[in-house]
Amino acid sequence: MMAGARFIVRGRVQGVYYRASTRDHAIALGLVGSARNLEDGSVEVTAVGTGNAIAELERWLWQGPPAARVAEVRREELNAPAAFRDFITG
C-alpha cells in the first residue's frame, strides 16, 4: 500500500548537500517525491512509497548529511499522495 508524507526540516539544512543526500537516500529506499529549499531556510521533503520506507527516511532526515545540523522535523500525512515518477530536487 502506498503512503505519503510531507516533512519540514529546520536547522542548518541549506548549503550542506541536504537535498541531494535526501534524494540519494530516498531513491535507495524506493521512494519517489521531492526535496526543495524554502525561503525561511528550511527544507520541504515530500515522499511517496511504503510506510516502512517513509519511516526509515524520517529517521534519516533527523541526521542528514555530515555538515547538517537538524533542529526539527515536522511530519504531515498526505491523504492523496501526489503522483511522482522519481525523486527530484528543486
MMTF fields as JSON, N, C-alpha, C and O atoms, coordinates in Angstrom:
{
  "mmtfVersion": "1.0.0",
  "mmtfProducer": "UNKNOWN",
  "numBonds": 359,
  "numAtoms": 360,
  "numGroups": 90,
  "numChains": 1,
  "numModels": 1,
  "chainsPerModel": [1],
  "groupsPerChain": [90],
  "chainIdList": ["A"],
  "bondAtomList": [4, 2, 8, 6, 12, 10, 16, 14, 20, 18, 24, 22, 28, 26, 32, 30, 36, 34, 40, 38, 44, 42, 48, 46, 52, 50, 56, 54, 60, 58, 64, 62, 68, 66, 72, 70, 76, 74, 80, 78, 84, 82, 88, 86, 92, 90, 96, 94, 100, 98, 104, 102, 108, 106, 112, 110, 116, 114, 120, 118, 124, 122, 128, 126, 132, 130, 136, 134, 140, 138, 144, 142, 148, 146, 152, 150, 156, 154, 160, 158, 164, 162, 168, 166, 172, 170, 176, 174, 180, 178, 184, 182, 188, 186, 192, 190, 196, 194, 200, 198, 204, 202, 208, 206, 212, 210, 216, 214, 220, 218, 224, 222, 228, 226, 232, 230, 236, 234, 240, 238, 244, 242, 248, 246, 252, 250, 256, 254, 260, 258, 264, 262, 268, 266, 272, 270, 276, 274, 280, 278, 284, 282, 288, 286, 292, 290, 296, 294, 300, 298, 304, 302, 308, 306, 312, 310, 316, 314, 320, 318, 324, 322, 328, 326, 332, 330, 336, 334, 340, 338, 344, 342, 348, 346, 352, 350, 356, 354],
  "bondOrderList": [1, 1, 1, 1, 1, 1, 1, 1, 1, 1, 1, 1, 1, 1, 1, 1, 1, 1, 1, 1, 1, 1, 1, 1, 1, 1, 1, 1, 1, 1, 1, 1, 1, 1, 1, 1, 1, 1, 1, 1, 1, 1, 1, 1, 1, 1, 1, 1, 1, 1, 1, 1, 1, 1, 1, 1, 1, 1, 1, 1, 1, 1, 1, 1, 1, 1, 1, 1, 1, 1, 1, 1, 1, 1, 1, 1, 1, 1, 1, 1, 1, 1, 1, 1, 1, 1, 1, 1, 1],
  "groupList": [{"groupName": "MET", "atomNameList": ["N", "CA", "C", "O"], "elementList": ["N", "C", "C", "O"], "formalChargeList": [0, 0, 0, 0], "bondAtomList": [1, 0, 2, 1, 3, 2], "bondOrderList": [1, 1, 2], "singleLetterCode": "M", "chemCompType": "L-PEPTIDE LINKING"}, {"groupName": "ALA", "atomNameList": ["N", "CA", "C", "O"], "elementList": ["N", "C", "C", "O"], "formalChargeList": [0, 0, 0, 0], "bondAtomList": [1, 0, 2, 1, 3, 2], "bondOrderList": [1, 1, 2], "singleLetterCode": "A", "chemCompType": "L-PEPTIDE LINKING"}, {"groupName": "GLY", "atomNameList": ["N", "CA", "C", "O"], "elementList": ["N", "C", "C", "O"], "formalChargeList": [0, 0, 0, 0], "bondAtomList": [1, 0, 2, 1, 3, 2], "bondOrderList": [1, 1, 2], "singleLetterCode": "G", "chemCompType": "PEPTIDE LINKING"}, {"groupName": "ARG", "atomNameList": ["N", "CA", "C", "O"], "elementList": ["N", "C", "C", "O"], "formalChargeList": [0, 0, 0, 0], "bondAtomList": [1, 0, 2, 1, 3, 2], "bondOrderList": [1, 1, 2], "singleLetterCode": "R", "chemCompType": "L-PEPTIDE LINKING"}, {"groupName": "PHE", "atomNameList": ["N", "CA", "C", "O"], "elementList": ["N", "C", "C", "O"], "formalChargeList": [0, 0, 0, 0], "bondAtomList": [1, 0, 2, 1, 3, 2], "bondOrderList": [1, 1, 2], "singleLetterCode": "F", "chemCompType": "L-PEPTIDE LINKING"}, {"groupName": "ILE", "atomNameList": ["N", "CA", "C", "O"], "elementList": ["N", "C", "C", "O"], "formalChargeList": [0, 0, 0, 0], "bondAtomList": [1, 0, 2, 1, 3, 2], "bondOrderList": [1, 1, 2], "singleLetterCode": "I", "chemCompType": "L-PEPTIDE LINKING"}, {"groupName": "VAL", "atomNameList": ["N", "CA", "C", "O"], "elementList": ["N", "C", "C", "O"], "formalChargeList": [0, 0, 0, 0], "bondAtomList": [1, 0, 2, 1, 3, 2], "bondOrderList": [1, 1, 2], "singleLetterCode": "V", "chemCompType": "L-PEPTIDE LINKING"}, {"groupName": "GLN", "atomNameList": ["N", "CA", "C", "O"], "elementList": ["N", "C", "C", "O"], "formalChargeList": [0, 0, 0, 0], "bondAtomList": [1, 0, 2, 1, 3, 2], "bondOrderList": [1, 1, 2], "singleLetterCode": "Q", "chemCompType": "L-PEPTIDE LINKING"}, {"groupName": "TYR", "atomNameList": ["N", "CA", "C", "O"], "elementList": ["N", "C", "C", "O"], "formalChargeList": [0, 0, 0, 0], "bondAtomList": [1, 0, 2, 1, 3, 2], "bondOrderList": [1, 1, 2], "singleLetterCode": "Y", "chemCompType": "L-PEPTIDE LINKING"}, {"groupName": "SER", "atomNameList": ["N", "CA", "C", "O"], "elementList": ["N", "C", "C", "O"], "formalChargeList": [0, 0, 0, 0], "bondAtomList": [1, 0, 2, 1, 3, 2], "bondOrderList": [1, 1, 2], "singleLetterCode": "S", "chemCompType": "L-PEPTIDE LINKING"}, {"groupName": "THR", "atomNameList": ["N", "CA", "C", "O"], "elementList": ["N", "C", "C", "O"], "formalChargeList": [0, 0, 0, 0], "bondAtomList": [1, 0, 2, 1, 3, 2], "bondOrderList": [1, 1, 2], "singleLetterCode": "T", "chemCompType": "L-PEPTIDE LINKING"}, {"groupName": "ASP", "atomNameList": ["N", "CA", "C", "O"], "elementList": ["N", "C", "C", "O"], "formalChargeList": [0, 0, 0, 0], "bondAtomList": [1, 0, 2, 1, 3, 2], "bondOrderList": [1, 1, 2], "singleLetterCode": "D", "chemCompType": "L-PEPTIDE LINKING"}, {"groupName": "HIS", "atomNameList": ["N", "CA", "C", "O"], "elementList": ["N", "C", "C", "O"], "formalChargeList": [0, 0, 0, 0], "bondAtomList": [1, 0, 2, 1, 3, 2], "bondOrderList": [1, 1, 2], "singleLetterCode": "H", "chemCompType": "L-PEPTIDE LINKING"}, {"groupName": "LEU", "atomNameList": ["N", "CA", "C", "O"], "elementList": ["N", "C", "C", "O"], "formalChargeList": [0, 0, 0, 0], "bondAtomList": [1, 0, 2, 1, 3, 2], "bondOrderList": [1, 1, 2], "singleLetterCode": "L", "chemCompType": "L-PEPTIDE LINKING"}, {"groupName": "ASN", "atomNameList": ["N", "CA", "C", "O"], "elementList": ["N", "C", "C", "O"], "formalChargeList": [0, 0, 0, 0], "bondAtomList": [1, 0, 2, 1, 3, 2], "bondOrderList": [1, 1, 2], "singleLetterCode": "N", "chemCompType": "L-PEPTIDE LINKING"}, {"groupName": "GLU", "atomNameList": ["N", "CA", "C", "O"], "elementList": ["N", "C", "C", "O"], "formalChargeList": [0, 0, 0, 0], "bondAtomList": [1, 0, 2, 1, 3, 2], "bondOrderList": [1, 1, 2], "singleLetterCode": "E", "chemCompType": "L-PEPTIDE LINKING"}, {"groupName": "TRP", "atomNameList": ["N", "CA", "C", "O"], "elementList": ["N", "C", "C", "O"], "formalChargeList": [0, 0, 0, 0], "bondAtomList": [1, 0, 2, 1, 3, 2], "bondOrderList": [1, 1, 2], "singleLetterCode": "W", "chemCompType": "L-PEPTIDE LINKING"}, {"groupName": "PRO", "atomNameList": ["N", "CA", "C", "O"], "elementList": ["N", "C", "C", "O"], "formalChargeList": [0, 0, 0, 0], "bondAtomList": [1, 0, 2, 1, 3, 2], "bondOrderList": [1, 1, 2], "singleLetterCode": "P", "chemCompType": "L-PEPTIDE LINKING"}],
  "groupTypeList": [0, 0, 1, 2, 1, 3, 4, 5, 6, 3, 2, 3, 6, 7, 2, 6, 8, 8, 3, 1, 9, 10, 3, 11, 12, 1, 5, 1, 13, 2, 13, 6, 2, 9, 1, 3, 14, 13, 15, 11, 2, 9, 6, 15, 6, 10, 1, 6, 2, 10, 2, 14, 1, 5, 1, 15, 13, 15, 3, 16, 13, 16, 7, 2, 17, 17, 1, 1, 3, 6, 1, 15, 6, 3, 3, 15, 15, 13, 14, 1, 17, 1, 1, 4, 3, 11, 4, 5, 10, 2],
  "groupIdList": [1, 2, 3, 4, 5, 6, 7, 8, 9, 10, 11, 12, 13, 14, 15, 16, 17, 18, 19, 20, 21, 22, 23, 24, 25, 26, 27, 28, 29, 30, 31, 32, 33, 34, 35, 36, 37, 38, 39, 40, 41, 42, 43, 44, 45, 46, 47, 48, 49, 50, 51, 52, 53, 54, 55, 56, 57, 58, 59, 60, 61, 62, 63, 64, 65, 66, 67, 68, 69, 70, 71, 72, 73, 74, 75, 76, 77, 78, 79, 80, 81, 82, 83, 84, 85, 86, 87, 88, 89, 90],
  "secStructList": [7, 7, 3, 3, 3, 3, 3, 3, 3, 3, 3, 3, 7, 1, 1, 1, 1, 2, 2, 2, 2, 2, 2, 2, 2, 2, 2, 2, 6, 6, 7, 3, 3, 3, 3, 3, 3, 7, 6, 6, 1, 7, 3, 3, 3, 3, 3, 3, 3, 7, 2, 2, 2, 2, 2, 2, 2, 2, 2, 2, 2, 6, 6, 7, 1, 6, 6, 7, 3, 3, 3, 3, 3, 3, 3, 3, 3, 7, 1, 1, 7, 7, 7, 7, 1, 1, 3, 3, 3, 7],
  "xCoordList": [0.844, 0.0, 0.89, 1.85, 0.554, 1.326, 0.887, -0.297, 1.882, 1.644, 2.367, 3.192, 2.057, 2.73, 2.874, 2.019, 3.97, 4.195, 4.95, 5.723, 4.704, 5.412, 6.144, 5.565, 7.418, 8.251, 8.772, 9.097, 8.851, 9.547, 10.732, 10.559, 11.929, 13.153, 13.793, 14.062, 14.034, 14.616, 15.973, 16.262, 16.781, 18.128, 19.108, 18.758, 20.332, 21.316, 21.183, 21.887, 20.262, 19.93, 20.007, 19.723, 20.384, 20.603, 22.089, 22.764, 22.593, 24.001, 24.918, 26.131, 24.338, 25.144, 24.898, 25.161, 24.386, 24.134, 22.937, 22.825, 22.044, 20.91, 19.924, 19.538, 19.519, 18.529, 19.054, 18.35, 20.278, 20.848, 21.045, 20.803, 21.48, 21.643, 20.295, 20.173, 19.278, 17.929, 17.447, 16.879, 17.671, 17.278, 17.956, 17.296, 19.266, 20.001, 19.448, 19.265, 19.187, 18.678, 17.266, 16.948, 16.425, 15.048, 15.022, 14.252, 15.858, 15.908, 16.351, 15.805, 17.34, 17.807, 16.688, 16.675, 15.752, 14.626, 13.443, 12.44, 13.546, 12.472, 11.363, 10.242, 11.663, 10.666, 10.716, 11.747, 9.617, 9.557, 9.081, 8.484, 9.343, 8.91, 9.817, 10.31, 10.039, 10.846, 11.455, 10.992, 12.502, 13.118, 13.43, 14.062, 12.985, 13.234, 13.481, 12.937, 14.314, 14.588, 13.398, 12.762, 13.105, 12.072, 12.748, 13.884, 12.041, 12.615, 13.042, 13.93, 12.43, 12.767, 14.004, 14.345, 14.676, 15.883, 15.643, 16.592, 14.391, 14.075, 14.04, 14.136, 13.901, 13.78, 12.463, 12.136, 11.704, 10.467, 10.764, 11.331, 10.38, 10.564, 9.195, 8.463, 8.854, 7.634, 8.06, 8.882, 7.499, 7.892, 6.657, 5.699, 6.695, 5.612, 6.226, 7.211, 5.633, 6.12, 5.507, 4.41, 6.213, 5.695, 5.85, 6.724, 4.999, 5.069, 6.402, 6.931, 6.953, 8.246, 9.363, 10.23, 9.351, 10.396, 10.286, 11.305, 9.076, 8.897, 9.373, 10.001, 9.084, 9.553, 11.076, 11.669, 11.708, 13.173, 13.73, 14.72, 13.092, 13.53, 13.386, 14.271, 12.283, 12.079, 13.21, 13.715, 13.603, 14.727, 15.994, 16.745, 16.23, 17.424, 17.365, 18.395, 16.183, 16.047, 16.537, 17.044, 16.395, 16.881, 18.392, 18.937, 19.079, 20.542, 21.033, 21.792, 20.605, 21.039, 22.511, 23.133, 23.063, 24.477, 25.365, 24.872, 26.659, 27.553, 27.549, 27.653, 27.435, 27.504, 26.184, 26.152, 25.108, 23.79, 23.687, 24.315, 22.884, 22.541, 21.033, 20.511, 20.338, 18.876, 18.334, 18.709, 17.451, 16.834, 15.419, 14.959, 14.723, 13.324, 12.93, 13.358, 12.116, 11.491, 10.003, 9.611, 9.186, 7.727, 7.16, 7.553, 6.238, 5.645, 4.147, 3.441, 3.691, 2.262, 1.919, 2.567, 0.913, 0.483, -0.234, -0.97, -0.017, -0.719, -1.824, -1.55, -3.058, -4.19, -4.241, -4.628, -3.855, -3.839, -2.446, -2.233, -1.494, -0.125, -0.061, -0.715, 0.726, 0.911, 1.558, 2.249, 1.331, 1.901, 3.297, 3.428, 4.313, 5.695, 6.195, 5.754, 7.112, 7.712, 9.083, 9.538, 9.747, 11.06, 11.223, 10.251, 12.44, 12.676, 13.471, 14.564, 12.928, 13.545, 13.92, 13.368, 14.848, 15.19, 14.887, 14.981, 14.525, 14.188, 14.588, 14.377],
  "yCoordList": [-1.184, 0.0, 1.249, 1.344, 2.187, 3.417, 4.405, 4.564, 5.052, 6.081, 7.339, 7.295, 8.451, 9.699, 10.569, 10.569, 11.313, 12.226, 13.447, 13.384, 14.56, 15.814, 16.181, 16.175, 16.498, 16.86, 18.281, 18.697, 19.014, 20.289, 20.093, 19.77, 20.293, 20.066, 21.423, 22.185, 21.717, 23.001, 22.779, 21.72, 23.812, 23.772, 24.234, 25.02, 23.743, 24.051, 22.988, 21.978, 23.229, 22.22, 22.746, 22.01, 23.999, 24.512, 24.772, 25.245, 24.458, 24.677, 23.61, 23.806, 22.472, 21.398, 20.059, 19.002, 20.105, 18.9, 18.108, 16.906, 18.786, 18.097, 17.544, 16.378, 18.376, 17.919, 16.771, 15.782, 16.887, 15.824, 14.54, 13.449, 14.659, 13.471, 12.827, 11.602, 13.67, 13.154, 12.403, 11.317, 12.981, 12.304, 10.949, 9.952, 10.895, 9.628, 8.594, 7.431, 9.011, 8.091, 7.624, 6.442, 8.548, 8.197, 7.206, 6.246, 7.441, 6.532, 5.141, 4.138, 5.076, 3.785, 3.049, 1.819, 3.799, 3.206, 2.902, 2.35, 3.255, 3.007, 4.039, 3.768, 5.221, 6.284, 7.221, 7.342, 7.87, 8.961, 10.19, 10.077, 11.373, 12.593, 13.75, 13.85, 14.636, 15.823, 16.366, 16.076, 17.159, 17.909, 19.288, 19.415, 20.323, 21.676, 22.626, 22.463, 23.618, 24.663, 25.599, 25.915, 26.038, 27.042, 28.361, 28.378, 29.447, 30.774, 31.019, 31.834, 30.334, 30.548, 29.766, 29.787, 29.078, 28.336, 26.868, 26.12, 26.447, 25.038, 24.287, 24.885, 22.962, 22.109, 21.355, 20.793, 21.341, 20.576, 19.286, 19.308, 18.167, 16.853, 16.201, 16.091, 15.771, 15.007, 13.618, 13.476, 12.593, 11.219, 10.351, 10.442, 9.502, 8.573, 7.188, 7.017, 6.212, 4.832, 4.016, 4.319, 2.982, 2.153, 2.882, 3.734, 2.537, 3.142, 2.903, 3.796, 1.7, 1.389, 2.234, 2.713, 2.421, 3.225, 4.689, 5.348, 5.198, 6.583, 6.74, 7.744, 5.766, 5.82, 5.815, 6.525, 5.018, 4.986, 6.328, 6.822, 6.916, 8.231, 9.263, 10.099, 9.213, 10.165, 10.052, 11.07, 8.84, 8.662, 9.292, 9.946, 9.094, 9.66, 11.187, 11.842, 11.764, 13.217, 13.894, 15.014, 13.231, 13.796, 13.909, 14.73, 13.099, 13.134, 13.945, 14.899, 13.572, 14.245, 13.992, 13.133, 14.729, 14.576, 15.119, 15.811, 14.817, 15.181, 16.657, 16.956, 17.585, 19.017, 19.587, 20.716, 18.831, 19.316, 19.291, 18.475, 20.204, 20.237, 20.396, 21.51, 19.274, 19.274, 19.626, 19.013, 20.615, 21.046, 20.496, 20.268, 20.28, 19.868, 19.186, 19.595, 18.147, 17.5, 17.387, 16.667, 18.098, 18.018, 17.158, 17.293, 16.275, 15.35, 15.6, 15.82, 15.558, 15.684, 14.549, 14.395, 13.76, 12.674, 13.246, 14.228, 12.636, 13.044, 12.03, 10.845, 12.488, 11.6, 11.153, 10.021, 12.027, 11.705, 12.056, 13.143, 11.113, 11.418, 11.84, 11.25, 12.853, 13.326, 12.241, 11.362, 12.312, 11.315, 11.783, 12.694, 11.155, 11.419, 10.209, 9.083, 10.453, 9.364, 8.996, 7.863, 9.966, 9.74, 10.699, 11.318, 10.833, 11.754, 12.934, 12.753, 14.141, 15.323, 16.334, 16.316, 17.2, 18.316, 19.598, 19.668, 20.602, 21.869, 23.019, 24.174],
  "zCoordList": [0.0, 0.0, 0.0, 0.765, -0.861, -0.97, 0.101, 0.395, 0.663, 1.665, 1.21, 0.298, 1.845, 1.515, 2.745, 3.631, 2.788, 3.9, 3.406, 2.449, 4.085, 3.82, 5.099, 6.186, 4.958, 6.096, 5.923, 4.811, 7.011, 7.042, 7.988, 9.163, 7.456, 8.217, 8.482, 7.553, 9.759, 10.161, 10.817, 11.373, 10.728, 11.286, 10.224, 9.344, 10.309, 9.264, 8.183, 8.198, 7.239, 6.238, 4.801, 3.856, 4.638, 3.284, 3.104, 4.019, 1.912, 1.61, 2.189, 2.267, 2.599, 3.199, 2.502, 3.075, 1.254, 0.46, 1.004, 0.764, 1.735, 2.359, 1.325, 1.398, 0.367, -0.623, -1.467, -1.674, -1.956, -2.797, -2.004, -2.52, -0.76, 0.083, 0.376, 0.405, 0.595, 0.824, -0.405, -0.291, -1.587, -2.835, -2.944, -3.241, -2.709, -2.812, -1.832, -2.191, -0.611, 0.403, 0.046, 0.179, -0.405, -0.769, -1.93, -1.914, -2.93, -4.079, -3.63, -4.089, -2.731, -2.217, -1.472, -1.429, -0.887, -0.173, -1.091, -0.639, -2.374, -3.328, -3.279, -3.709, -2.759, -2.655, -3.857, -4.519, -4.127, -5.094, -4.345, -3.274, -4.906, -4.258, -4.607, -5.73, -3.626, -3.895, -2.605, -1.501, -2.78, -1.69, -2.243, -3.291, -1.536, -2.028, -0.87, 0.222, -1.134, -0.156, -0.067, -1.073, 1.144, 1.36, 1.736, 2.211, 1.517, 1.741, 3.186, 3.433, 4.135, 5.548, 6.006, 7.188, 5.076, 5.41, 5.711, 5.945, 5.708, 5.941, 4.618, 3.546, 4.709, 3.532, 3.623, 4.668, 2.528, 2.446, 1.698, 0.606, 2.291, 1.665, 1.543, 2.526, 0.342, 0.104, -0.343, -1.248, 0.293, -0.03, -0.207, 0.562, -1.238, -1.523, -1.697, -2.415, -1.036, -1.115, 0.001, 0.469, 0.43, 1.507, 2.84, 2.999, 3.777, 5.1, 5.778, 6.439, 5.622, 6.237, 5.651, 6.383, 4.333, 3.681, 4.109, 4.321, 4.237, 4.673, 6.114, 6.451, 6.959, 8.348, 8.411, 9.223, 7.559, 7.525, 7.042, 7.581, 6.027, 5.561, 6.674, 6.86, 7.415, 8.507, 9.538, 10.012, 9.882, 10.821, 10.254, 10.978, 8.954, 8.318, 8.277, 8.438, 8.066, 7.988, 9.263, 9.209, 10.406, 11.671, 11.697, 12.433, 10.906, 10.867, 9.674, 9.842, 8.469, 7.259, 6.962, 7.586, 6.024, 5.689, 6.812, 7.703, 6.781, 7.892, 8.29, 9.48, 7.347, 7.681, 8.198, 8.687, 8.098, 8.538, 10.06, 10.736, 10.571, 11.994, 12.074, 12.018, 12.204, 12.178, 13.556, 14.556, 13.601, 14.858, 15.011, 16.13, 13.883, 13.948, 12.65, 11.571, 12.756, 11.598, 11.918, 12.835, 11.161, 11.312, 10.2, 9.042, 10.55, 9.572, 9.442, 10.427, 8.201, 7.892, 6.935, 5.901, 7.268, 6.385, 5.171, 5.277, 4.042, 2.819, 2.545, 2.354, 2.526, 2.269, 0.82, 0.529, -0.082, -1.504, -2.04, -2.576, -1.886, -2.317, -3.782, -4.643, -4.044, -5.404, -6.254, -5.739, -7.532, -8.447, -8.891, -9.709, -8.347, -8.75, -9.535, -9.307, -10.454, -11.21, -10.662, -10.82, -10.01, -9.419, -8.26, -7.827, -7.749, -6.654, -7.196, -7.732, -7.059, -7.65, -6.569, -5.469, -6.889, -6.01, -6.747, -7.972, -5.992, -6.614, -5.749, -6.12]
}
